[in-house]
Every structure is written in structure tokens, then in C-alpha cells.
Amino acid sequence: MSIPKAKAPLLEGKKGLIVGIANDQSIAWGCARAFRALGAEVAVTYLNEKAKRFVEPLAKELDAPIFMPLDVNVEGQTEAVFDQIRTQWGRMDYLIHSIAFSPKGALHGRVIDVSKDGFLATMDVSCWSFLHMAHLAEPLMKNGGSMFAMTYYGSERVVKNYNIMGVAKAALEASVRYLAAELGPKGIRVHAISPGPLATRAASGIPEFDALLEKAKEKAPARSLVSIDDVGVATAFLAHDAAKLMTGQTLYVDGGYHIVD
């Protein structure tokens, strides 16, 4: 998929970081495509050397001026990325956090049975890493900006097999609201984006995920599954100055699935 040509460079001049591109099926890639198409500059990270070969061609397609490794479990890597942004750009206008993780034993088991280590590992990557990135991004958003975290409907309803990740996403959405309140006076908006089920690499770890996709397609008012590009365009809208008075929201991009019982 190539970067589409935009009719208007609505995000021209904006610079930001997108974390979570694993391949061309990633939600983060849909966001990167949309932001770049609308004129924004995009800094990109990759998880490790194994992932680099899949992400590097995408970073080149984006003309990404910053391309660095970022595993939030490796001490110092997160700080190194923000230090490079400070050195190279001197500021940033948006941050997109599109990563989550839960150990297999924690994700596939009952919430009541989760171990302390499994719980902490899930919360560390899926929630706290967003707080940490927001902390590092705040001083770089000198003229305001926007921060986004990816969530899912399993944060507020019990979704079969989503298990402990639903707990982590609920914490993530609460974090978004508190950050929005704290950063609003500085002109920084914070949102959670809640796509419908998507066949991404991360989702493949959820048991019976194909059944979840079929259910979403059958029940959503739009009778359609969401695409990564749908998510990207919706996120890009919230990064535009026209959305400057919107903050602290969970935006559903799911064909209306969340309104149906």
C-alpha cells in the first residue's frame, strides 16, 4: 500500500511519533499513512532487529526522518527516542501509542487467576508505557498537541477471551481522562481510539478471534469491519486544530458495533 495523495495538506508542519508499527497490517501503519498523506512528518520505531526488516521499508515509504528501536521493556530506549526528537526537531505535535502486550499465560487464563507477574507485565506495556511516553512528550509539545492511545470495547464490556487485556484497557482509558484534565491547560489533547476488531498481528494472540470478527461484522450497524485506514483518518482528524476543543474522549471507530446489545 502506498501513501495516498491528499487533496489538502491539513497536517502540514506537524511532527510526531508513532509507536507500534509491526507490519503493513498494523493499526499504527494505518495512522502513519493517514498522517503522512495529510502532510505531517512521522517518526517511526521498531520493536527489535527481527521486526526491523518488516518496518524499515514502511519507514522509508513515509520518508521518516527518525527511525529507531523501541522496546519499552529495554531500559533507556524510550528516553533515547524522545531525546532524538528533542535534538532533531526541538518539538513534537502528536504522539500515537499503539502497543499492548500480555504474557500468554495471563491473557489466556481467567482474570481471577492471573499471577502478579502476569498482571504487572500486562499493565506495564499496555498502560504505563503510555503514561511514560506522555510524560516525555509533554515538554516537547511547546505549542500544544495531541496524544492518542489505542483501546478496545473489552475495556467496558466483558468480551470472551479478552480477559486481563480488558482490565488493562480500562486502566488505559482512565489514564487518558486524567491526562486530558492535567494537560488541557497547555493545549494538549488526549484521546483513546477504540477500533472494532481488526485482523492485526497483535489480535492473533486472542483465542477464537475469527469468531469475534464475524460477530462484529454481523452486528455492527454499518455491517462492515473497520480497516486500519479508517482508524488512521479518524485519528488524524483529532490531531487537526479543528478538533482543539475535543479531549478526553474514547472515539469508537467500529461501524457502530459498541451501541448494539
C-alpha atoms as one frame of an Amber mdcrd trajectory, in Angstrom:
protein
   0.000   0.000   0.000   1.443   3.354  -0.980   0.869   6.653   0.779  -2.298
   8.167  -0.730  -2.222  11.663  -2.183  -4.192  14.109  -0.055  -6.200  16.918
  -1.594  -5.137  19.254   1.210  -2.084  19.029   3.496  -4.215  19.517   6.605
  -1.469  18.413   8.995   1.421  20.107   7.215   4.053  21.318   9.641   3.097
  18.883  12.386   5.749  16.476  13.633   5.146  13.446  15.788   5.925   9.933
  16.894   4.029   6.751  16.030   4.869   3.702  18.142   3.591   0.259  17.230
   4.167  -0.401  13.532   4.936  -4.116  13.200   3.948  -4.620   9.545   1.573
  -3.254   6.923  -1.434  -4.671   8.778  -0.791  -2.690  11.964  -3.212  -0.046
  13.216  -0.163   2.167  13.713   0.627   1.832   9.992  -2.880   2.983   9.108
  -2.304   6.025  11.301   1.121   6.684   9.816  -0.263   6.530   6.268  -3.037
   8.981   7.095  -0.830  11.453   8.942   1.808  11.408   6.207  -0.797  11.753
   3.470  -2.097  14.875   5.205   1.360  16.425   5.328   2.665  15.528   8.779
   6.212  14.342   9.454   6.361  10.947  11.126   8.982   9.458  13.431   8.809
   5.651  13.489  10.076   2.968  15.858  10.526  -0.782  15.545  10.494  -3.355
  18.341  13.786  -5.182  17.678  16.136  -6.376  14.930  13.744  -9.164  13.940
  10.955  -6.621  13.383  13.208  -4.075  11.684  13.153  -5.793   8.284   9.351
  -5.503   8.167   9.166  -1.921   9.428  12.118  -0.320   7.633  10.512  -0.373
   4.135   7.413   1.266   5.618   9.506   3.932   7.332  11.184   4.680   4.003
   7.781   4.981   2.350   6.879   7.556   4.975  10.182   9.420   4.460  10.562
   9.067   8.221  13.447  11.285   9.367  13.671   9.396  12.660  13.720   5.582
  12.718  14.820   3.935  15.951  14.395   0.773  18.019  11.913   0.967  20.875
  11.126  -1.899  23.189   9.544  -0.369  26.289  10.955  -3.256  28.327  14.526
  -2.242  27.460  15.777   0.393  29.849  16.653   3.688  28.200  15.209   3.026
  24.744  12.085   5.130  25.275  14.131   8.042  26.577  16.554   7.720  23.651
  13.737   8.146  21.121  12.451  11.309  22.790  15.987  12.646  23.157  16.451
  12.228  19.395  13.186  14.045  18.734  14.349  16.881  21.001  17.706  17.064
  19.239  16.445  16.759  15.654  13.102  18.566  15.810  13.155  20.504  19.053
   9.430  19.868  19.496   6.609  17.488  18.679   2.907  17.909  17.938   1.444
  14.437  18.328   2.099  11.042  19.879   0.409   7.769  18.891   0.811   4.831
  21.264  -0.358   1.625  19.586   1.264  -1.156  21.589  -0.042  -3.722  24.062
   1.195  -6.997  25.457   0.161  -9.709  27.861   2.036 -12.960  28.565   0.213
 -15.936  27.074  -0.470 -17.442  30.476  -2.084 -14.235  31.680  -4.066 -13.492
  28.530  -5.472 -16.984  28.044  -6.481 -17.535  31.659  -9.251 -16.209  33.863
  -8.769 -12.720  35.284  -9.214 -14.103  38.795  -6.299 -16.486  38.242  -3.786
 -14.022  36.810  -0.416 -14.019  38.526   1.111 -10.859  39.922   3.909 -11.034
  37.350   1.423 -11.541  34.502  -0.698  -8.635  35.692   2.253  -6.296  36.050
   3.706  -7.254  32.653   0.337  -6.595  31.006  -0.139  -3.226  32.706   3.462
  -2.162  32.138   3.383  -2.382  28.353  -0.315  -1.790  27.748  -0.878   1.169
  30.092   2.131   2.517  31.969   4.247   2.872  28.824   1.672   5.364  27.509
   1.916   7.391  30.727   5.696   7.350  30.439   5.674   8.474  26.808   3.172
  11.213  27.634   5.471  12.402  30.422   8.386  12.623  27.985   6.280  14.227
  25.249   4.757  16.952  27.425   7.763  19.318  27.469   8.220  18.863  23.706
   4.627  19.904  22.941   5.516  23.560  23.336   2.613  24.798  21.218   0.073
  22.231  22.342  -0.524  18.922  20.676  -2.392  15.649  20.798  -1.777  12.219
  22.294  -3.530   9.003  21.330  -3.713   5.514  22.814  -5.376   2.517  21.168
  -8.037   0.710  23.194 -10.899  -1.746  22.636 -14.527  -2.325  23.627 -13.403
  -5.081  26.005 -12.462  -2.292  28.419 -16.095  -1.655  29.318 -17.869  -4.911
  28.451 -16.821  -8.472  29.114 -15.618  -9.798  25.752 -14.966 -13.520  25.583
 -11.245 -14.351  25.606 -10.153 -10.711  26.040  -9.594 -11.382  29.732  -6.842
  -9.420  31.506  -6.321  -7.168  28.479  -9.780  -5.732  29.148  -8.625  -4.725
  32.616  -5.514  -3.079  31.163  -7.521  -1.191  28.548  -9.915   0.077  31.226
  -6.901   1.462  33.104  -5.585   2.958  29.869  -8.880   4.772  29.191  -8.969
   6.129  32.735  -5.391   7.334  32.252  -6.447   9.160  29.087  -9.106  11.082
  31.004  -6.732  12.105  33.783  -4.025  13.141  31.324  -6.566  15.174  29.347
  -7.519  17.051  32.522  -3.914  17.650  33.524  -2.585  18.662  30.105  -5.591
  20.582  28.786  -4.394  23.943  30.142  -1.276  23.541  27.989  -3.326  22.964
  24.846  -2.532  19.254  24.785  -5.455  16.954  23.974  -5.529  13.283  24.902
  -7.785  10.625  23.377  -8.328   6.891  23.360  -9.172   5.412  19.956 -11.344
   2.285  20.080 -11.388   0.425  16.749 -13.624  -2.537  16.100 -11.896  -5.929
  15.782  -9.060  -5.918  13.251  -7.009  -8.814  11.923  -3.692  -7.494  13.194
  -0.645  -9.427  14.405  -1.436  -8.434  17.998  -5.030  -9.676  17.747  -3.852
 -13.091  16.576  -2.974 -13.914  20.163  -6.626 -13.796  21.236  -8.337 -17.220
  21.108 -11.289 -17.607  18.681 -10.572 -14.191  17.183 -12.110 -15.120  13.811
 -15.451 -15.661  15.547 -15.152 -12.207  17.085 -14.590 -10.698  13.639 -17.670
 -12.433  12.235 -19.809 -11.317  15.159 -18.683  -7.711  14.717 -19.462  -7.773
  11.003 -22.929  -9.246  11.580 -23.929  -6.959  14.455 -22.363  -3.598  13.565
 -24.939  -1.172  12.149 -22.595  -0.468   9.228 -22.393  -4.249   8.529 -18.716
  -3.819   7.849 -15.406  -4.381   9.561 -13.195  -1.397  10.185  -9.876  -1.024
   8.335  -6.577   0.362   9.560  -7.048   3.289   7.188 -10.440   4.084   8.750
  -8.731   4.278  12.123  -5.893   6.375  10.744  -8.116   9.016   9.178 -10.272
   9.321  12.304  -7.165   9.762  14.450  -5.751  12.345  12.041  -8.949  14.375
  12.347  -8.484  14.620  16.114  -4.900  15.800  15.590  -6.093  18.714  13.455
  -6.544  22.126  15.017 -10.235  21.982  14.120 -10.589  19.441  16.955  -8.813
  21.637  19.516 -11.792  21.628  21.897 -12.181  17.851  21.846 -10.255  15.971
  24.510 -10.503  13.122  26.998 -12.742  11.056  24.745 -12.854   7.449  23.681
 -13.573   7.585  19.959 -15.157   4.438  18.572 -14.234   3.555  15.003 -16.226
   0.341  14.770 -19.173   0.790  12.421 -21.388   1.415  15.441 -20.783  -2.016
  16.987 -20.465  -0.602  20.514 -24.077   0.674  20.547 -25.623  -2.720  19.844
 -26.504  -5.202  22.583
